Amino acid sequence: MDVHEYQAKELLASFGVAVPKGAVAFSPDQAVYAATELGGSFWAVKAQIHAGARGKAGGVKLCRTYNEVRDAAKGMLGKRLVTIQTGPEGKPVQRVYVEAADPFERELYLGYVLDRKAERVRVIASTRGGMEIEEIAKTEPEALIQVVVEPAVGLQQFEARELAFKLGLNIKQVAAAVRVIMNAYRAFRDTDCTMLEINPLVVTRDDRVLALDAKMSFDDNALFRRHNVADMHDPSQSDPREAQAAEHNLSYIGLEGEIGCIVNGAGLAMATMDMIKHAGGEPANFLDVGGGASPDRVATAFRLVLSDKNVKAILVNIFAGINRCDWVAQGVIQAAKEVKIDVPLVVRLAGTNVEAGKKILEDSGLDLIAADTLTEAAQKAVAACDAFKKSAA
């Protein structure tokens, strides 16, 4: 789960990380009021979306008057901001963050990531702040300073000091940077974060070290014990289908293909997508209905898949262990009654109660294509998709 910049800064500030003063606004008038409350004569108005590279896309405006603040907020709110990380559809801007734009002398990079291969937290720093970390790694890998944290003891003060000195900070700045590095690590660890990026981390003229921007992602599986983080979820930033799937405990990720997939088990879902690609097609989604897929959940899965107008065929691939093929068959029939299935439907059932499931489908009178193996199912789905497109042309 991702959060907005202002929410990430609220979390970081609660752990003692220094951040500039700011306030969130949902209208141009609120943005002006926030600027007056912050004081000063220089503000940054930032669009709040779950994506980076906002500045290059016009999502960050520097303002010197209240009228400029109002115009900047008005130009962002209610629009869709398209950046290199959002795709062409962009993300809706429903709030802006108004922040005091204090002058600074240096931009640094500081990031924390859960390195699954090393099974450790990796801390990454660089003197090349304000740039994408991928770009830094590609063009100047020597500019990356890294520390792999030993989980038994956590990040140590001496490691934070080494990072600070390697960033070229003076003694006074090092003390401030160490506090930021250590407190940000605590925030990462104690909120079940998987990625924390402070880019840029700035050094001001009076030797303060501030998190000028912040990005945090969290482990969905730990949200049950992080209610303060879970409450920060913004459904408007997600694919509506993914939000609907989450409400029904379905795992759904929309893709750009034309063959909708309804599968039980993440591994089998990935294998199904691979076989569709191998057969010459493109999967329209990843959808795992889970091990206990009741008829209601299967029907919900159909509605989700069919809500994608790009879908030209559906492949149902169920290997029943905990699940039961007769349940899935009943779900297919229920979906056919509730939702108009006007694209070819390929069904492959295997495992528990497979014969009962096949019998239910045979007796239903549904116009579907049966398959016995995954390879056969993928090939039939691709062929049916191609035939449907030709007939519709």
N, C-alpha and C positions, 0 to 999 in steps of 0.2 A: 504494500500500500504506500502510495506517495502522499505528501502533504504540500501545501503551498509554502512559499518562502516565508511569509509572516508567521505561519504556524511553526515552521522549523526554527525560526529565530526566538519565538516564545519558549520553545523547549530548551534551546541552547542557553538562553538567558536564565532559565530556572536552574541550570547547572553551573552558572557563574561565568559563562562565555560572554565577553563584551560585544554588544551589538549597537548600531546607531539607533537613536530614538525614531520611532515610527508609529503609524496607526493605519488600520485598514479602513477602506471607505467603499460604500456600495452605490454612491451617486456622486455627481460632480460637486454638489453642495457639501456633502460630507467630506470630500477631498479638500475643499477649501477650508472647512472648519478644522480638519486635522492639521493643515499647514499652519493655521493661526495658533492652534494649541501647541504645536511643536516650537513655534517661534523661529527666529532667524530670518534669512532672506534668500535661502537657496535650498531647494527641495528636489527630490527625485520622485517621480510618479511611476510606479511599476505595475504592469499588468500581472495579475496572479493566475497563472495556469500551471499545470503539471508538465512543464517542458522547459528546456534550457534554450539558450541562444535568443532570448527575448529582445536584447538590445539591438541586434542586427535586424530584427524584424519590426522595429518600431514600438516595442513593448516597454521601453524605458525612456522617459523624457525628463530632462533636467529643466527646472523652472525657477525663474527669479521673481515672479509676481504671482499674486493670487489668481489673476485672470489666466495666466499661463497654466497654473495648476488646474483650474476649471476646464480649460480647453483640452489639456492633455487627458484628463479623466474622461471627458465627454467623448474624445476620439477613440478611447479604448473600450469603455463599458458597453456591453450589448453587442460587441463585434466578435468575430472569430479571428484569433491571432494565428498566423501560419508561420512556423519556424522550420528549420531543417530537422527538428526532432518531432514535429507534430504530424508530418505528412501533409498532403495538399488539402485535407479537410480542415486542418487547424483545430484549435481548442477555444471554447467560448470563454470570454472574459466577463465574469460576473462581479468582480471586485478588484480594486487596485490598492496598492500599498504606498502610502505617502511617507517619505523618510527624509530626515534631515540630511542634506548632502554636505557633510563636513569635508574640507579639503584633505587630501592625503598625498604622501610622497612615493609610496611603493605599493605594488600589487603582488601578492604572493598566492600560492595555491596550497591548500591543505585538504586532504581527503582520507577517509577511513572506509575500508571495504572488507566484507567477509570473503576471504580467499578460501573457497570451498576445496580447492585442490590441496592447499597447504594445511587446511583445517585450522587456520589462524586468522586473526584480524591483521590486516596489512595497512600501515599508515604510509601515505604518500604525500610528499611535499615538493614544492618547486618554486624557484624564483620567478618563473614565467606565469604569474597570475593573470587572470582575465582571459586566458586561452582555454580551449577545450583540452582535457587531459589526453584524449586520443591523439590530438594534433601534436602535443608536446612529445608524447611517447614515440610518435612516428618521425618527427623532424629533429628532436633534441633529446634522445633517451638519456643522455648523460646528465640532463638537467633534473631528472627525477631523483629524489632522495627518499629512500624507503626503509621502513622498520617493520619487521615481522614480530608481533607481540606474542610473548610466551603466556599462554592462558593461565598457567598456575600462579603467576605473580602479577599479570596485567602490565600495562604500559608504565615504565618507571620514569622518575624525574630526570635521571641522567640521560635517558634516551630522548626525552623531550628537549633537554638542553642541547644535546648534540644536533638535533634537527634545527633548532633555532640558530645555533652558531653557523651551521652549514648554509642557512638561508642568508647569511651575511648581516645579521642584526648586531647592533651594539649592545653593551651590557644592560642598559636600561630597557631596551626593546626586548632583549632576550627574556628578562623576567616576566614581562607582559605576555610574550609569546608562549612561554612555558605554561602559564596559567590557562591560556586559551587551548593549547594542545592537550593538556591533562584533563581539563573540564569537558572539552569536546569528546574525548575518549570515554569519559564517564557517561556522558549523554548517549553515546553510541551503544555502550555496553548495557546500560540500565533501562533502555527503551526497546531492546531487541531490534536494533537497527541493522540493516544489511548494507546500507550505503549512506555515508554522510560526506557531503562535499561543500567546502567553504571556498568559493571562487568568485571574486577574489577575497583573500584575507589581506587587509590593508594596514599599512603603518602610517600614522598621522604625523603631522609636523611636531606635535608635542609628545611623540614616542608612545602613543597608545596603539594597541593592536586590536582591530575590530573585524568582526565577520560582516563584510559588506553584502554578501549574498550567501544563501544557504539552501541546500537541497538535501532532503532526507527520504529514504525508503525504508519500510519496515517489513518484518516477517509476518505475513498474514496469519500464520499458524500460532503466533504468540499474542495476537490482539486480544484474546479472551482475558489476558492478565494485564493488559495495558489499555484500560478503558479511556484514559485521557487521550491516548493516541487514536484509538478507534473512533472516538467522537469527532476527530478532525477530518474524517473521510468526506470528500466532496464528490457525490455521484455524478455531477454535471461534467466532470473531467473524464469519465469512463464511457466506453461504448455502452449505450443503453441496453443492448442485449447482454453484455457481460454483467451489468448491474442486476438485470432481471434474473439471470442464471444464478447469481450469488444468493438471491432471495430464496431460491429453491434448492440450494446446496448442490448446484451443478457447476462443473468447471467448463467454462466456455471462453474461447478466444477467437475473435473474428479474423479471418484472413481474406485474401483477395481472389480466391479461386471460384469454381463454379459447381463443385461437387460437395454437397453438405454431408457431414459425417456425424453419426450418432453411435457411439461406441461405449463400452464399459471397461474402465481401466485405462490409466494414463499411458502405460506401455503399449497396450493394444491400439490405443488411439494414435500414438506416434507411428506404430507399424502400419496401420491402415493408411495414414497420410503418405507414408513412404511408398506403399504399394500403388496408391493412386498416381503418385508422381512417376513411378516406374512404368505404369501402364500408359503414360502420356497425358494424364489429366492434372488438374490443380485442385487441391482441397480448399473448400470455402471456409472451413472452421476446424478448430479443435474442440470437441465436446465429449466430456467424460460423464456419463450418467451415474457412475458409481456402482458399487457392488450390490446395493439393495434397490435396484431400479423398479419401483412400483409402476403400475399402468399410468398413474397420474403424472409421475416424473417423466416417463417416456413421452407422453402426450405434450408435456411442457417443452421437452427437448425438440419435438417436431415444430412447435410454434416458434421457438427461437430460431431454428434453422431456416424455416420458411419466411421469417421476417427479413431475411437477406434477399433482396431482389435479384442478386447475381446468381443465386442457386438455380441450376438447370437440371440437377438430379440429386437424389439422396441415397446414401449408402448406410444401411443399418448393419453393424457388425457386432454381434454379441457372442462372447464366449462365457457361458454361465457356469460359475462355481458357486459362490454365495448367492448369486443371482439365479433366476429361473427363466428358461426360454418361454414358458407359457405366460409368465407375467409380461415379458417384453412383447409377445404376440398380442396380448390383450391391450397393451399400451398403443401398439401400432393401429389396432382397430379403433380404439377410443380416439386417437388422434385423427384418423380418417373421418370419423363422425363429426368431430368438433372443428377441424381445420380442413379447408379445401386443399388437397394435395394434387396440384395440377402439373407436377413434374414426375419423371420416371422414378420409381422406388425400387431399389435393390436391397434384398434382405438376406443376410447370412447368419444362421443360428447354429450354435454348437454348445455341447455341455449338458448341464442339468435340465431334464425334461425337454430335450430337444425335439423328440418325436411329437410330444403333446403340443409344443409350440408350432411346429410345422403344420400339424393337423388343424389347429385353430386358424392359421393363416389361409390354408387351403379351403376351409369351409366358409371363410369370411366373404369370398367373392371379390376381394380387392384385386385391382389390377397391379400386380407387383412382379418383380423378377427375382426368382430364387437362385441362390448360389450355395455351394457346399464348402468351398475353400476361400480363403482370403484372396488368393491370386485371381480366382475366377470372379469373385465379387468385384474386385477393383477393375478388372477388364470389362465386365458387364456394365459397371457404373460409367466408365469412360465412354463406352460405345453408346449407351443410352443417352448420355449427355450430348454427344456429338449429333445423334439422330434428332434429339429434341431441338437443338439449335437450328439444324437444317430445316426441320418442319416449320419452325417459327419464322424463318427468314422470308 
